[in-house]
Amino acid sequence: MLEASLSQLEKLVGDLVQQNHDLQNTNAQLAEALKQARDDNDSLQLSLLEQEEKQGATAARIQALVDRATSVSAVNA
């Protein structure tokens, strides 16, 4: 009986060691995926800021053209 219990314990320990190894591998993969997602997020945020700056500059140029066209129309009227 003691031999059977020892054999079961050895099997359980072996299973736990394998499960721990598998979990460590999964954790490493998830850590890498998280790093990649953070890098992608940083790039997207930077791109968004650049696009907002461009939109602001374009809006200012359009407004200047509208103001210019309005003032020319007022002078010609």
N, CA, C and O atoms as CSV, one atom per row, in Angstrom:
chain,resi,resn,atom,element,x,y,z
A,1,MET,N,N,0.814,-1.200,0.000
A,1,MET,CA,C,0.000,0.000,0.000
A,1,MET,C,C,0.852,1.256,0.000
A,1,MET,O,O,0.550,2.222,-0.701
A,2,LEU,N,N,1.918,1.239,0.790
A,2,LEU,CA,C,2.825,2.381,0.823
A,2,LEU,C,C,3.471,2.588,-0.534
A,2,LEU,O,O,3.660,3.723,-0.973
A,3,GLU,N,N,3.802,1.508,-1.186
A,3,GLU,CA,C,4.417,1.597,-2.525
A,3,GLU,C,C,3.443,2.208,-3.534
A,3,GLU,O,O,3.842,3.009,-4.379
A,4,ALA,N,N,2.169,1.831,-3.444
A,4,ALA,CA,C,1.149,2.378,-4.350
A,4,ALA,C,C,0.952,3.861,-4.094
A,4,ALA,O,O,0.813,4.643,-5.035
A,5,SER,N,N,0.940,4.256,-2.821
A,5,SER,CA,C,0.784,5.673,-2.491
A,5,SER,C,C,1.978,6.472,-2.984
A,5,SER,O,O,1.822,7.578,-3.502
A,6,LEU,N,N,3.153,5.920,-2.826
A,6,LEU,CA,C,4.364,6.591,-3.290
A,6,LEU,C,C,4.351,6.726,-4.803
A,6,LEU,O,O,4.748,7.760,-5.341
A,7,SER,N,N,3.897,5.692,-5.487
A,7,SER,CA,C,3.799,5.732,-6.950
A,7,SER,C,C,2.796,6.797,-7.401
A,7,SER,O,O,3.048,7.534,-8.354
A,8,GLN,N,N,1.656,6.869,-6.704
A,8,GLN,CA,C,0.649,7.893,-7.038
A,8,GLN,C,C,1.210,9.297,-6.799
A,8,GLN,O,O,0.992,10.211,-7.595
A,9,LEU,N,N,1.934,9.448,-5.688
A,9,LEU,CA,C,2.524,10.739,-5.357
A,9,LEU,C,C,3.551,11.155,-6.415
A,9,LEU,O,O,3.602,12.318,-6.815
A,10,GLU,N,N,4.353,10.212,-6.856
A,10,GLU,CA,C,5.334,10.499,-7.907
A,10,GLU,C,C,4.635,10.952,-9.189
A,10,GLU,O,O,5.070,11.898,-9.845
A,11,LYS,N,N,3.544,10.262,-9.534
A,11,LYS,CA,C,2.802,10.630,-10.741
A,11,LYS,C,C,2.203,12.023,-10.596
A,11,LYS,O,O,2.276,12.830,-11.522
A,12,LEU,N,N,1.606,12.311,-9.431
A,12,LEU,CA,C,1.020,13.634,-9.207
A,12,LEU,C,C,2.075,14.737,-9.268
A,12,LEU,O,O,1.842,15.796,-9.851
A,13,VAL,N,N,3.226,14.485,-8.668
A,13,VAL,CA,C,4.307,15.477,-8.709
A,13,VAL,C,C,4.768,15.681,-10.152
A,13,VAL,O,O,4.993,16.812,-10.581
A,14,GLY,N,N,4.904,14.609,-10.881
A,14,GLY,CA,C,5.289,14.722,-12.292
A,14,GLY,C,C,4.273,15.524,-13.090
A,14,GLY,O,O,4.637,16.364,-13.912
A,15,ASP,N,N,2.985,15.255,-12.837
A,15,ASP,CA,C,1.914,16.001,-13.523
A,15,ASP,C,C,1.969,17.480,-13.166
A,15,ASP,O,O,1.803,18.345,-14.026
A,16,LEU,N,N,2.203,17.759,-11.885
A,16,LEU,CA,C,2.275,19.159,-11.453
A,16,LEU,C,C,3.479,19.876,-12.060
A,16,LEU,O,O,3.382,21.044,-12.436
A,17,VAL,N,N,4.586,19.197,-12.155
A,17,VAL,CA,C,5.782,19.795,-12.769
A,17,VAL,C,C,5.503,20.104,-14.243
A,17,VAL,O,O,5.870,21.168,-14.740
A,18,GLN,N,N,4.854,19.168,-14.935
A,18,GLN,CA,C,4.519,19.395,-16.340
A,18,GLN,C,C,3.525,20.542,-16.485
A,18,GLN,O,O,3.665,21.385,-17.370
A,19,GLN,N,N,2.513,20.568,-15.605
A,19,GLN,CA,C,1.524,21.643,-15.654
A,19,GLN,C,C,2.195,22.993,-15.390
A,19,GLN,O,O,1.878,23.986,-16.044
A,20,ASN,N,N,3.119,23.023,-14.434
A,20,ASN,CA,C,3.846,24.261,-14.137
A,20,ASN,C,C,4.658,24.716,-15.349
A,20,ASN,O,O,4.693,25.903,-15.675
A,21,HIS,N,N,5.300,23.774,-16.001
A,21,HIS,CA,C,6.076,24.091,-17.204
A,21,HIS,C,C,5.173,24.663,-18.302
A,21,HIS,O,O,5.511,25.655,-18.947
A,22,ASP,N,N,4.033,24.027,-18.498
A,22,ASP,CA,C,3.078,24.498,-19.509
A,22,ASP,C,C,2.579,25.906,-19.181
A,22,ASP,O,O,2.473,26.756,-20.065
A,23,LEU,N,N,2.275,26.143,-17.905
A,23,LEU,CA,C,1.793,27.460,-17.489
A,23,LEU,C,C,2.873,28.536,-17.654
A,23,LEU,O,O,2.573,29.674,-18.016
A,24,GLN,N,N,4.104,28.176,-17.391
A,24,GLN,CA,C,5.205,29.132,-17.589
A,24,GLN,C,C,5.340,29.505,-19.066
A,24,GLN,O,O,5.565,30.667,-19.404
A,25,ASN,N,N,5.200,28.507,-19.940
A,25,ASN,CA,C,5.258,28.786,-21.373
A,25,ASN,C,C,4.100,29.679,-21.807
A,25,ASN,O,O,4.288,30.624,-22.573
A,26,THR,N,N,2.904,29.374,-21.312
A,26,THR,CA,C,1.735,30.188,-21.640
A,26,THR,C,C,1.916,31.609,-21.125
A,26,THR,O,O,1.590,32.572,-21.819
A,27,ASN,N,N,2.435,31.738,-19.916
A,27,ASN,CA,C,2.670,33.050,-19.331
A,27,ASN,C,C,3.672,33.853,-20.174
A,27,ASN,O,O,3.481,35.049,-20.393
A,28,ALA,N,N,4.723,33.201,-20.638
A,28,ALA,CA,C,5.711,33.881,-21.473
A,28,ALA,C,C,5.088,34.344,-22.796
A,28,ALA,O,O,5.370,35.445,-23.269
A,29,GLN,N,N,4.250,33.506,-23.378
A,29,GLN,CA,C,3.572,33.879,-24.623
A,29,GLN,C,C,2.621,35.049,-24.400
A,29,GLN,O,O,2.555,35.964,-25.221
A,30,LEU,N,N,1.890,35.022,-23.299
A,30,LEU,CA,C,0.969,36.112,-22.993
A,30,LEU,C,C,1.724,37.415,-22.703
A,30,LEU,O,O,1.278,38.496,-23.087
A,31,ALA,N,N,2.853,37.303,-22.032
A,31,ALA,CA,C,3.662,38.492,-21.755
A,31,ALA,C,C,4.157,39.111,-23.057
A,31,ALA,O,O,4.170,40.334,-23.199
A,32,GLU,N,N,4.560,38.279,-23.998
A,32,GLU,CA,C,5.015,38.780,-25.302
A,32,GLU,C,C,3.863,39.410,-26.069
A,32,GLU,O,O,4.028,40.462,-26.686
A,33,ALA,N,N,2.701,38.775,-26.033
A,33,ALA,CA,C,1.526,39.327,-26.714
A,33,ALA,C,C,1.122,40.659,-26.086
A,33,ALA,O,O,0.732,41.586,-26.795
A,34,LEU,N,N,1.214,40.757,-24.771
A,34,LEU,CA,C,0.894,42.004,-24.087
A,34,LEU,C,C,1.881,43.096,-24.478
A,34,LEU,O,O,1.484,44.236,-24.719
A,35,LYS,N,N,3.152,42.758,-24.543
A,35,LYS,CA,C,4.167,43.734,-24.962
A,35,LYS,C,C,3.872,44.236,-26.369
A,35,LYS,O,O,3.950,45.436,-26.629
A,36,GLN,N,N,3.536,43.331,-27.269
A,36,GLN,CA,C,3.225,43.707,-28.649
A,36,GLN,C,C,1.981,44.590,-28.696
A,36,GLN,O,O,1.941,45.575,-29.433
A,37,ALA,N,N,0.968,44.236,-27.908
A,37,ALA,CA,C,-0.261,45.036,-27.881
A,37,ALA,C,C,0.020,46.439,-27.349
A,37,ALA,O,O,-0.529,47.416,-27.857
A,38,ARG,N,N,0.865,46.542,-26.340
A,38,ARG,CA,C,1.225,47.861,-25.802
A,38,ARG,C,C,2.001,48.680,-26.828
A,38,ARG,O,O,1.769,49.879,-26.982
A,39,ASP,N,N,2.919,48.026,-27.524
A,39,ASP,CA,C,3.669,48.726,-28.573
A,39,ASP,C,C,2.725,49.214,-29.677
A,39,ASP,O,O,2.837,50.347,-30.146
A,40,ASP,N,N,1.801,48.353,-30.080
A,40,ASP,CA,C,0.822,48.738,-31.103
A,40,ASP,C,C,-0.037,49.899,-30.615
A,40,ASP,O,O,-0.318,50.832,-31.367
A,41,ASN,N,N,-0.448,49.836,-29.361
A,41,ASN,CA,C,-1.274,50.897,-28.786
A,41,ASN,C,C,-0.515,52.222,-28.780
A,41,ASN,O,O,-1.076,53.262,-29.124
A,42,ASP,N,N,0.754,52.185,-28.390
A,42,ASP,CA,C,1.569,53.409,-28.388
A,42,ASP,C,C,1.685,53.989,-29.790
A,42,ASP,O,O,1.583,55.201,-29.981
A,43,SER,N,N,1.897,53.119,-30.764
A,43,SER,CA,C,2.007,53.581,-32.152
A,43,SER,C,C,0.693,54.193,-32.634
A,43,SER,O,O,0.691,55.228,-33.300
A,44,LEU,N,N,-0.416,53.551,-32.298
A,44,LEU,CA,C,-1.717,54.065,-32.710
A,44,LEU,C,C,-2.027,55.406,-32.045
A,44,LEU,O,O,-2.594,56.296,-32.680
A,45,GLN,N,N,-1.660,55.554,-30.779
A,45,GLN,CA,C,-1.902,56.822,-30.093
A,45,GLN,C,C,-1.068,57.938,-30.712
A,45,GLN,O,O,-1.551,59.058,-30.880
A,46,LEU,N,N,0.173,57.636,-31.047
A,46,LEU,CA,C,1.031,58.625,-31.690
A,46,LEU,C,C,0.473,59.006,-33.058
A,46,LEU,O,O,0.462,60.181,-33.426
A,47,SER,N,N,0.016,58.022,-33.795
A,47,SER,CA,C,-0.584,58.285,-35.101
A,47,SER,C,C,-1.833,59.144,-34.958
A,47,SER,O,O,-2.054,60.056,-35.754
A,48,LEU,N,N,-2.646,58.859,-33.951
A,48,LEU,CA,C,-3.850,59.642,-33.708
A,48,LEU,C,C,-3.499,61.103,-33.409
A,48,LEU,O,O,-4.137,62.017,-33.931
A,49,LEU,N,N,-2.496,61.314,-32.577
A,49,LEU,CA,C,-2.079,62.686,-32.268
A,49,LEU,C,C,-1.612,63.418,-33.525
A,49,LEU,O,O,-1.929,64.590,-33.725
A,50,GLU,N,N,-0.862,62.722,-34.359
A,50,GLU,CA,C,-0.392,63.332,-35.601
A,50,GLU,C,C,-1.565,63.688,-36.506
A,50,GLU,O,O,-1.586,64.762,-37.107
A,51,GLN,N,N,-2.540,62.790,-36.602
A,51,GLN,CA,C,-3.719,63.048,-37.430
A,51,GLN,C,C,-4.530,64.223,-36.882
A,51,GLN,O,O,-5.045,65.035,-37.650
A,52,GLU,N,N,-4.642,64.314,-35.555
A,52,GLU,CA,C,-5.370,65.434,-34.957
A,52,GLU,C,C,-4.668,66.765,-35.257
A,52,GLU,O,O,-5.325,67.774,-35.513
A,53,GLU,N,N,-3.338,66.760,-35.224
A,53,GLU,CA,C,-2.589,67.966,-35.555
A,53,GLU,C,C,-2.825,68.368,-37.010
A,53,GLU,O,O,-3.034,69.541,-37.318
A,54,LYS,N,N,-2.787,67.379,-37.893
A,54,LYS,CA,C,-3.019,67.655,-39.306
A,54,LYS,C,C,-4.434,68.177,-39.534
A,54,LYS,O,O,-4.637,69.115,-40.304
A,55,GLN,N,N,-5.415,67.566,-38.860
A,55,GLN,CA,C,-6.801,68.027,-39.004
A,55,GLN,C,C,-6.951,69.457,-38.512
A,55,GLN,O,O,-7.649,70.263,-39.126
A,56,GLY,N,N,-6.290,69.770,-37.395
A,56,GLY,CA,C,-6.347,71.130,-36.866
A,56,GLY,C,C,-5.755,72.131,-37.834
A,56,GLY,O,O,-6.322,73.203,-38.048
A,57,ALA,N,N,-4.622,71.792,-38.419
A,57,ALA,CA,C,-3.975,72.676,-39.382
A,57,ALA,C,C,-4.845,72.835,-40.630
A,57,ALA,O,O,-4.970,73.935,-41.170
A,58,THR,N,N,-5.442,71.735,-41.084
A,58,THR,CA,C,-6.313,71.797,-42.260
A,58,THR,C,C,-7.556,72.640,-41.968
A,58,THR,O,O,-7.973,73.445,-42.801
A,59,ALA,N,N,-8.139,72.455,-40.797
A,59,ALA,CA,C,-9.318,73.242,-40.421
A,59,ALA,C,C,-8.977,74.732,-40.365
A,59,ALA,O,O,-9.773,75.568,-40.792
A,60,ALA,N,N,-7.804,75.061,-39.843
A,60,ALA,CA,C,-7.387,76.464,-39.775
A,60,ALA,C,C,-7.198,77.035,-41.176
A,60,ALA,O,O,-7.575,78.179,-41.432
A,61,ARG,N,N,-6.623,76.262,-42.075
A,61,ARG,CA,C,-6.431,76.730,-43.449
A,61,ARG,C,C,-7.773,76.933,-44.152
A,61,ARG,O,O,-7.977,77.920,-44.859
A,62,ILE,N,N,-8.688,75.975,-43.943
A,62,ILE,CA,C,-10.019,76.101,-44.558
A,62,ILE,C,C,-10.730,77.331,-44.014
A,62,ILE,O,O,-11.346,78.083,-44.769
A,63,GLN,N,N,-10.647,77.535,-42.700
A,63,GLN,CA,C,-11.297,78.699,-42.114
A,63,GLN,C,C,-10.700,79.992,-42.658
A,63,GLN,O,O,-11.424,80.957,-42.904
A,64,ALA,N,N,-9.393,80.014,-42.845
A,64,ALA,CA,C,-8.743,81.194,-43.401
A,64,ALA,C,C,-9.224,81.450,-44.831
A,64,ALA,O,O,-9.442,82.597,-45.220
A,65,LEU,N,N,-9.388,80.375,-45.611
A,65,LEU,CA,C,-9.892,80.533,-46.975
A,65,LEU,C,C,-11.339,81.022,-46.982
A,65,LEU,O,O,-11.709,81.873,-47.791
A,66,VAL,N,N,-12.156,80.479,-46.073
A,66,VAL,CA,C,-13.546,80.919,-45.980
A,66,VAL,C,C,-13.596,82.391,-45.587
A,66,VAL,O,O,-14.355,83.165,-46.170
A,67,ASP,N,N,-12.793,82.779,-44.603
A,67,ASP,CA,C,-12.752,84.182,-44.183
A,67,ASP,C,C,-12.299,85.082,-45.330
A,67,ASP,O,O,-12.836,86.170,-45.536
A,68,ARG,N,N,-11.310,84.609,-46.063
A,68,ARG,CA,C,-10.804,85.382,-47.191
A,68,ARG,C,C,-11.885,85.529,-48.278
A,68,ARG,O,O,-12.100,86.613,-48.821
A,69,ALA,N,N,-12.551,84.411,-48.574
A,69,ALA,CA,C,-13.616,84.447,-49.594
A,69,ALA,C,C,-14.761,85.346,-49.121
A,69,ALA,O,O,-15.346,86.073,-49.924
A,70,THR,N,N,-15.078,85.304,-47.855
A,70,THR,CA,C,-16.158,86.133,-47.318
A,70,THR,C,C,-15.801,87.607,-47.399
A,70,THR,O,O,-16.637,88.439,-47.750
A,71,SER,N,N,-14.561,87.923,-47.074
A,71,SER,CA,C,-14.158,89.325,-47.120
A,71,SER,C,C,-14.101,89.844,-48.544
A,71,SER,O,O,-14.419,91.009,-48.781
A,72,VAL,N,N,-13.705,89.013,-49.498
A,72,VAL,CA,C,-13.682,89.407,-50.910
A,72,VAL,C,C,-15.112,89.614,-51.405
A,72,VAL,O,O,-15.383,90.557,-52.148
A,73,SER,N,N,-16.022,88.737,-50.994
A,73,SER,CA,C,-17.427,88.860,-51.391
A,73,SER,C,C,-18.034,90.137,-50.816
A,73,SER,O,O,-18.822,90.806,-51.484
A,74,ALA,N,N,-17.675,90.472,-49.597
A,74,ALA,CA,C,-18.214,91.680,-48.967
A,74,ALA,C,C,-17.701,92.927,-49.662
A,74,ALA,O,O,-18.438,93.901,-49.813
A,75,VAL,N,N,-16.446,92.906,-50.086
A,75,VAL,CA,C,-15.863,94.059,-50.775
A,75,VAL,C,C,-16.505,94.211,-52.164
A,75,VAL,O,O,-16.746,95.335,-52.601
A,76,ASN,N,N,-16.775,93.139,-52.839
A,76,ASN,CA,C,-17.354,93.175,-54.188
A,76,ASN,C,C,-18.857,93.474,-54.161
A,76,ASN,O,O,-19.430,93.818,-55.195
A,77,ALA,N,N,-19.480,93.352,-53.036
A,77,ALA,CA,C,-20.928,93.552,-52.990
A,77,ALA,C,C,-21.335,94.981,-52.943
A,77,ALA,O,O,-22.528,95.282,-52.902
